[in-house]
Amino acid sequence: MHVTAYLKSPTEHKTGPVAILSGTQRSLKQAAFEAICRILLGDQQDHAGPRRIAGKEIELRTVCDELRTVSMWGEQRVVFVDDADDFVSQNRASLEKYLNNPAKKSVLVLSVKSWPKSTRLAKLVAKIGLDLECAELSGRGLISWLIDECQERHGKRLSRDAALLTVELAGSDLGLLDQELAKLAAYVGERKRIDPKDISTLVGGWKTETTWAMTGALRDGDLGTALTCLDKLLVAGEAPLKILGGINFVFRKVARAAALARQGTPLSTALKQAGVFPREINASADYLRRLGQSASKSLYPWLLTADGNLKGNSRMPGRMQLEYLLVQLSGKLG
């Protein structure tokens, strides 16, 4: 189970004698651990706080002694082993033996980066304990989490476009995204809705505004201005992949609209269905007409090729790759 599902209703899930927190998202691991402690220790946390142990070079005997120690203050005892990958690898058989006869009032929490589901230990944990994946989300799952989290934790409605833009600008680390949501909620104040403009202002700053100026210039046929904006972003240290993220945010929608139009949907309707902002529909329609049906079929391939090249498929410098993409998108190539 992904930890985000667990955190929505942690009391509905039985912890058992062991909990595994696997993955690289430390903020999610901390949130899960705090939820487990609230459930098991309740008001006793100040007196019977969890025992935290560094997993590097720790012996199993020490961990077992902690688990079998009777607490003076509470009914439950929680022992947390951090960075436990080596600890698990070195003591897999002994951990299986312990979990077949665990301490009745103690819970072992293991934080690991990797947790193969096919091992006997993992299968045993799945039967008697809690297995939480603390990994990054992606695609629709990430966008849904962002929208739900914004509503549930901050009482703000985050539009899908705003969520997509937040991910493009801030990345997919859930801890960082959670911080961005908190800042955005404070920024909009009494307003109940967070819009893409708020994201551009607070998350992206001037670099985002420059990115929008670049994509707008491309759409309007002004390649010179688009290249100037690109130069400003690169000189300021903006990563090529992050710049491409902004380009993708705009032109993937245009590419989808072009595909719908080729299937017979009226162009203005296709642009609306693709998620193009209402104020940009007329300009986007003009762009596609100027680009032509043949070139419009290449929008997706151009964006996908640029993404792959910037991720290592090409040795060409990032600046040259982005400049070439801008020329392609402008419709002025060849």
C-alpha positions in Angstrom: 0.0 0.0 0.0 1.3 3.4 -0.9 1.7 5.5 2.3 -0.5 8.3 0.9 -3.5 5.9 1.1 -2.5 4.9 4.6 -2.3 8.4 5.8 -5.8 9.2 4.8 -7.2 6.8 7.4 -4.4 5.3 9.5 -6.7 4.0 12.2 -8.4 1.7 9.7 -5.2 -0.3 9.2 -3.8 -2.8 11.7 -0.2 -2.2 12.5 0.7 -5.6 13.9 4.2 -6.4 15.3 6.1 -4.9 12.4 5.9 -2.0 9.9 8.0 -1.5 6.9 8.6 2.0 5.4 10.3 1.5 2.0 11.4 4.0 -0.5 13.3 7.3 -0.7 10.7 9.9 0.4 11.9 10.7 4.0 9.1 13.2 4.6 6.5 10.5 3.9 8.4 8.0 6.2 8.3 10.6 9.0 4.6 11.2 8.5 3.9 7.5 8.5 6.0 7.0 11.6 4.3 9.8 13.5 0.9 8.3 12.6 1.9 4.9 13.9 3.2 6.5 17.1 -0.1 8.5 17.6 -2.1 5.3 17.2 0.0 3.1 19.4 1.3 5.5 22.0 -1.4 8.2 22.1 -1.0 10.5 25.1 1.9 8.4 26.4 4.3 9.7 23.7 6.0 12.2 26.0 6.8 9.5 28.6 7.0 6.3 26.4 8.4 7.8 23.3 9.6 5.6 20.5 13.2 4.2 20.6 15.1 5.3 17.5 18.1 3.3 16.4 20.5 4.0 13.5 20.6 0.9 11.3 24.3 1.2 10.5 26.3 -1.5 12.3 23.5 -2.2 14.8 23.2 -5.8 16.1 20.0 -7.7 16.1 20.4 -8.6 19.7 20.3 -4.9 20.7 17.1 -4.4 18.7 15.5 -7.5 20.2 16.4 -6.4 23.7 14.7 -3.1 23.0 11.6 -4.9 21.7 11.3 -7.2 24.7 11.9 -4.4 27.3 8.7 -3.7 29.2 7.8 -0.1 29.2 7.3 1.6 32.6 4.9 4.2 31.1 2.7 2.7 28.5 1.0 -0.4 27.1 2.9 -0.3 23.8 6.5 0.1 22.8 7.8 1.3 19.3 11.3 0.6 18.1 12.4 2.4 15.0 15.4 1.3 13.0 16.5 3.9 10.4 18.6 3.1 7.3 17.9 -0.5 7.9 18.8 -2.0 4.5 22.1 -3.6 5.7 20.5 -4.6 9.0 17.7 -6.5 7.1 20.1 -8.1 4.7 22.4 -9.4 7.4 19.6 -10.6 9.7 16.9 -11.8 7.3 16.5 -15.3 8.7 16.7 -14.1 12.4 14.0 -11.4 11.7 11.8 -14.1 10.3 12.3 -16.1 13.4 11.5 -13.2 15.6 8.4 -12.3 13.7 7.1 -15.8 14.1 7.1 -15.1 17.9 7.2 -11.4 18.3 7.0 -9.4 21.6 3.3 -8.9 22.2 3.4 -5.2 23.1 6.1 -3.9 20.8 6.2 -2.8 17.2 9.3 -2.9 15.1 9.5 -0.2 12.4 12.1 -0.6 9.7 13.0 2.2 7.3 14.5 0.8 4.1 15.2 2.1 0.6 14.5 -1.3 -1.0 12.0 -3.9 0.0 11.6 -6.8 -2.6 8.2 -8.3 -2.3 9.2 -11.8 -3.3 11.3 -12.6 -0.2 9.9 -14.8 2.6 10.4 -11.9 5.1 8.4 -9.6 2.9 5.6 -12.2 2.5 5.6 -12.7 6.3 5.3 -8.9 7.0 2.4 -8.7 4.5 0.5 -11.3 6.5 1.1 -10.0 10.1 2.2 -6.3 9.7 2.1 -3.1 7.8 4.0 -2.7 4.5 4.0 1.0 3.4 5.6 2.2 0.2 7.1 5.7 0.7 8.1 6.3 -2.9 7.4 9.1 -5.3 4.1 9.2 -7.1 3.8 9.9 -10.8 1.3 10.7 -13.5 -2.4 10.8 -12.5 -1.6 9.5 -9.1 0.6 12.4 -8.3 -1.8 15.0 -9.6 -4.7 13.4 -7.7 -2.7 13.4 -4.5 -1.8 17.0 -4.9 -5.4 18.1 -5.5 -6.7 16.0 -2.6 -3.9 17.1 -0.2 -4.6 20.7 -1.0 -8.3 20.3 -0.3 -8.0 18.1 2.8 -5.1 19.8 4.6 -5.6 23.4 3.5 -9.2 23.7 2.5 -8.3 25.1 -1.0 -9.4 23.9 -4.4 -6.4 23.3 -6.7 -7.4 23.1 -10.4 -5.9 20.3 -12.5 -3.9 22.8 -14.6 -2.6 24.4 -11.4 -1.6 20.9 -10.1 0.2 20.1 -13.4 2.0 23.4 -13.4 3.1 22.9 -9.7 4.7 19.6 -10.6 6.4 21.0 -13.7 7.9 23.8 -11.7 8.6 22.1 -8.3 9.2 18.5 -9.3 7.7 15.3 -7.9 9.2 15.1 -4.4 6.2 14.9 -2.2 7.8 16.6 0.8 8.7 19.7 -1.4 5.3 19.7 -3.0 3.7 19.7 0.5 5.7 22.7 1.4 4.7 24.5 -1.8 1.0 23.8 -1.0 1.4 25.3 2.4 3.0 28.5 0.9 0.3 28.7 -1.7 -2.5 28.3 0.8 -1.1 31.2 2.9 -0.5 33.3 -0.3 -4.1 33.1 -1.5 -5.5 33.9 1.9 -9.3 33.8 2.1 -9.6 32.7 -1.5 -10.8 29.1 -1.8 -9.2 28.4 -5.2 -5.5 28.2 -6.2 -5.1 29.0 -9.9 -2.2 28.6 -12.4 -1.4 32.3 -12.1 -0.8 31.8 -8.3 1.6 29.0 -9.1 3.4 31.1 -11.7 3.8 33.9 -9.2 4.8 32.1 -6.1 6.4 28.8 -7.3 8.1 30.0 -10.5 8.7 33.7 -10.0 10.3 35.6 -12.9 11.7 32.5 -14.5 8.2 31.1 -15.0 7.0 34.4 -16.4 9.9 34.3 -18.8 9.0 30.8 -19.8 5.4 31.8 -20.6 6.8 34.8 -22.5 8.9 32.3 -24.5 6.1 29.9 -25.3 3.7 32.8 -26.1 6.3 34.3 -28.5 6.6 30.9 -30.2 2.8 30.6 -30.5 2.7 34.1 -32.0 5.4 33.4 -34.5 8.1 35.6 -32.9 11.1 33.2 -32.8 13.6 35.9 -32.0 11.9 36.8 -28.8 11.5 33.2 -27.9 15.2 32.6 -28.3 16.0 35.7 -26.3 13.8 34.4 -23.4 15.5 31.0 -23.6 18.9 32.7 -23.3 17.9 34.6 -20.2 16.7 31.4 -18.6 19.8 29.5 -19.3 22.2 32.3 -18.3 20.2 32.5 -15.0 21.0 28.8 -14.4 17.6 27.3 -15.2 18.0 23.6 -15.9 17.2 22.6 -19.6 14.9 19.9 -18.4 13.0 22.3 -16.3 12.7 24.7 -19.2 11.4 21.8 -21.3 8.8 21.1 -18.6 7.3 24.6 -19.2 7.3 24.1 -23.0 5.6 20.7 -22.5 3.0 22.2 -20.3 1.9 24.5 -23.1 2.5 22.5 -26.3 1.3 19.1 -25.2 -2.2 20.7 -24.9 -1.8 22.2 -28.3 -0.7 18.9 -29.8 -3.7 17.1 -28.2 -6.0 19.7 -29.7 -4.5 19.2 -33.1 -5.1 15.5 -32.8 -8.7 16.0 -31.9 -9.2 18.5 -34.8 -7.8 15.9 -37.2 -10.5 13.6 -36.0 -13.2 16.1 -36.9 -13.6 18.1 -33.7 -14.0 21.9 -34.4 -10.7 23.5 -33.6 -11.9 25.9 -30.9 -13.8 23.0 -29.2 -10.7 20.8 -29.5 -8.5 23.5 -27.8 -11.0 23.8 -25.0 -11.2 20.0 -24.5 -7.4 19.8 -24.5 -7.2 22.2 -21.6 -5.9 25.3 -23.3 -6.7 28.4 -21.2 -9.7 30.3 -22.5 -7.8 33.5 -23.1 -5.3 31.6 -25.2 -7.7 29.7 -27.5 -7.8 32.2 -30.3 -4.0 32.6 -30.4 -3.5 28.9 -30.3 -6.0 28.3 -33.1 -4.1 30.8 -35.2 -0.8 29.0 -34.3 -2.1 25.7 -35.5 -3.5 27.1 -38.7 -0.1 28.8 -39.4 1.8 25.6 -38.5 -0.4 23.5 -40.9 -1.8 20.0 -40.5 1.3 18.2 -41.6 3.6 19.9 -39.1 1.0 19.7 -36.3 1.3 15.9 -36.4 5.0 16.3 -35.4 4.3 18.3 -32.2 4.3 15.2 -29.9 7.3 13.6 -31.6 9.3 16.8 -31.3 8.6 17.1 -27.6 9.3 13.4 -26.9 12.5 13.5 -28.9 13.7 16.6 -27.0 12.9 15.0 -23.7 14.8 11.8 -24.5 17.8 13.8 -25.9 18.0 16.0 -22.7 17.9 12.8 -20.6 21.0 11.3 -22.3 20.0 10.2 -25.8 22.1 13.0 -27.4 25.5 14.5 -26.6 24.5 17.8 -28.1 24.6 20.6 -25.4 21.2 21.3 -23.8 21.2 24.9 -25.2 21.5 23.7 -28.7 18.8 21.0 -28.2 16.3 23.6 -26.8 17.1 26.1 -29.6 16.5 23.4 -32.2 13.2 22.6 -30.5 12.1 26.2 -30.5 12.8 26.5 -34.2 10.8 23.3 -34.8 7.8 24.6 -32.8 7.9 28.0 -34.5 7.2 26.3 -37.8 10.2 28.0 -39.4 12.4 25.0 -39.9 13.0 24.0 -43.5 
